[in-house]
Amino acid sequence: MVITLIESHIKPELREQFIEFVTQHAKLCLEEPGCVNFDILEDTREPDTFFYYEVYKDDEAHQAHMGTPHLALYRERIGEFRAEGGVNHRLRNLYPVDERWRTSD
């Protein structure tokens, strides 16, 4: 599994536009054959802080994602919404083991 957790601090006045933009991005990612999961999470104590939890089944699926037009558009536009730079965490799955991950395969 290739797992990424992205933290974004959004300009309060662009909150609703950001939610619409990132939701559309997530929907497109979930259409990719190797995308297992894409959650958008909002911090309950800091409502302008969002996290995306992305899971790709393997390096090949993640590399395919890196070349998609919707990721290029996301990279082009995300700066409009951010109050400051984002934080990108690359994570390693511990449990459940990859073979038991919740996939539709």
N, C-alpha and C positions, 0 to 999 in steps of 0.2 A: 504494500500500500504506500502511496505517496500522499501525505497529509500536510495541509497548510492551514494555519490559523492566522488570519489577517486582522489587525486592529486598525480602525479608522476613526479619527476624531473629525466630526463634520461641522461645518459652519451652521449655526442654529437656524439662520434664515433660509438655508437651502435643504433643510431636513427632509421635507416631503418629496422634493424633486430627487434627492439622493435615494430615498427608499424606493421610489419608482424605478430609477436608473439601475440600482444594484439588484432589484428583484428581477428585472428583465434580463440582466446579465446572468443571474443564477439559473433562470429558466433555460437559457441557451446552453449553459454549461451542462445542465442535467440531460440535455439531448445528446451530448457526446457519448459515444458507446462506452468509453472507459471511466466516465464520471459516476462514482458510486454514491456520492452524497455532496450536497451543497446547502448548508444552513446559513441563514442570516440571523444574527443574534443582536439584541439591543441591551446595553448595560442598564440595569434598573436604577442605579444610583447616579449615573451620568448619561442622561437620555440622548446626548449627541455623540456618544461613543458606541460604535458598532463593531461586531466581529463577524467574519465569515469563516466557516469551518468547511473546508473542501477536502474530499477524499477521491483519489484516483486509484484504479485497481493495480497499476504498476507504472514503472518509469516510462514505458512506451505510451501509455494513455496520457500521462502528464505532459510528455513532450508534444504529443498531438494537440493537447489543449493550448500549449504555449504558442502554437502557430495559428490559432483560430482568429478569424476576423473580429469576433466579439471581444476577445481579450485585447486585441490591438485597440479597439474603440474604448474599452474600459481604461486602458493605460493612457490613452489620449485625453480622456475627459475627467478622470478621478481627481486630478488636481483642482478642478473647478469647485469641488465640493469640500475638500479637506481644509480644516482650520490649521492643520500641521501635518507633517509627514506621517505616513502610516508605518506600522510595524508588521513585518512578515516573519512568522515563525514556521520553520519546517519541523515537523514532529514525526516521531517513530511510534508506531502502534505497538502496544504491549498486550492489551486484552480487550476484546477477544482476539485470539490469534487471527492472522490474515485469512486463513482458510475458513474461518467461522464467521467472517464479516457478513453483515446483512446485505447480501447482493441478490439480484434477481436471476443470476446465472444458474 
